[in-house]
Amino acid sequence: MGKNLIQKVGQIAVPVKNLDQAVHFYKEKLELPLLFTTNVLAFFECNGLRLLLSVPEKEEFSHPSSIIYFQVRDINEAYGDLLNKDVTFIDEPHLIAKMGQTETWMAFFKDSEDNTLALMSEFEV
């Protein structure tokens, strides 16, 4: 076994209630490539990370997702694009942290299943 047991995060599961509605949101609004679907699962590609939308098998798994932070080049442009697609934002792009010459900006929004997601952008100032 190598030095690091964990190599990378390969897949994130997002619980959904309405798979068709969620597939539409992630495919049409976020423009993520759809890999394939089954009756209760949908897999999307996100730059080497698989995003799995799933209808929970049991009630104890039916809870909000962890916040997924989608990195974008220009947060204001991405924010505007998603607003034009009627995505519901919790807030506007705002400065979260400044580390040295790097600023981190975020804007939080809801998917069709009421999971909280975020746009994030880091740039040198």
C-alpha positions in Angstrom: 0.0 0.0 0.0 1.3 3.4 -0.9 1.9 6.4 1.3 -1.7 7.7 1.0 -4.6 5.3 1.5 -7.1 7.7 0.0 -6.3 8.8 -3.6 -9.1 11.1 -4.3 -12.9 11.6 -4.0 -14.3 9.6 -6.9 -18.1 10.0 -6.4 -20.5 12.1 -4.3 -24.1 10.9 -3.7 -26.9 13.5 -3.6 -30.2 12.2 -2.2 -33.2 13.3 -4.3 -37.0 12.8 -4.0 -37.9 13.4 -7.7 -35.2 11.9 -10.0 -36.6 13.2 -13.2 -36.8 16.8 -11.8 -33.3 16.5 -10.4 -31.8 15.2 -13.6 -33.3 18.1 -15.5 -31.8 20.6 -12.9 -28.3 19.1 -13.0 -28.3 18.6 -16.8 -30.1 21.7 -18.1 -29.3 24.3 -15.5 -25.9 23.3 -14.2 -25.0 21.8 -17.7 -23.3 18.7 -16.2 -22.8 15.8 -18.7 -25.2 13.0 -17.9 -23.4 9.6 -18.0 -26.4 7.3 -17.6 -29.6 6.7 -15.6 -31.5 3.8 -14.1 -34.9 3.8 -12.4 -33.5 5.3 -9.2 -30.0 6.6 -10.1 -28.4 9.2 -12.3 -24.7 9.6 -12.8 -23.1 12.9 -13.9 -19.5 13.8 -14.8 -17.9 16.7 -13.1 -14.3 17.0 -14.3 -13.2 13.6 -13.0 -15.7 13.4 -10.1 -18.9 11.4 -10.5 -22.0 13.0 -9.1 -24.7 10.3 -8.2 -28.3 11.4 -7.8 -30.2 8.7 -6.0 -33.6 8.2 -4.5 -32.9 6.8 -1.0 -33.8 3.2 -0.4 -34.7 3.8 3.2 -36.0 6.9 5.1 -32.8 7.1 7.3 -30.9 7.9 4.1 -33.4 10.6 3.1 -31.6 13.8 4.3 -30.1 16.9 2.7 -26.8 16.4 0.9 -23.5 17.9 2.0 -22.9 21.2 0.4 -21.1 20.7 -3.0 -18.9 23.6 -4.0 -18.7 24.0 -7.8 -15.6 25.8 -8.8 -16.1 28.4 -11.6 -13.8 30.7 -13.4 -16.0 33.9 -13.1 -18.4 33.7 -10.2 -20.4 36.8 -11.3 -20.9 35.4 -14.8 -21.9 31.9 -13.5 -24.3 33.6 -11.0 -25.9 35.6 -13.8 -26.2 32.5 -16.0 -27.9 30.5 -13.3 -30.2 33.3 -12.4 -31.3 33.5 -16.0 -32.2 29.8 -15.7 -34.4 30.5 -12.7 -32.0 28.9 -10.1 -32.9 30.0 -6.6 -30.0 31.7 -4.8 -29.7 32.1 -1.1 -27.3 35.0 -1.4 -25.3 36.9 -4.0 -21.6 36.3 -4.7 -19.6 37.6 -1.7 -16.1 37.5 -0.3 -15.6 34.5 2.0 -11.8 34.7 2.7 -8.7 36.5 1.7 -5.5 34.5 2.1 -2.4 36.5 1.1 -3.1 37.7 -2.5 -5.9 35.1 -3.1 -9.6 35.9 -2.6 -12.3 33.2 -2.3 -15.8 34.2 -3.3 -18.9 32.1 -3.0 -22.7 32.2 -3.7 -25.1 29.6 -2.3 -28.1 28.2 -4.1 -30.7 25.4 -4.0 -31.2 22.5 -6.4 -34.6 21.3 -7.4 -34.7 19.0 -4.3 -33.8 21.7 -1.8 -30.2 20.7 -1.4 -27.8 23.6 -0.8 -25.0 24.0 -3.3 -22.5 26.7 -3.9 -20.5 28.4 -6.6 -16.9 29.2 -5.6 -14.2 31.2 -7.3 -10.6 31.9 -6.3 -8.5 34.5 -7.9 -5.4 36.6 -7.3 -5.8 40.3 -6.3 
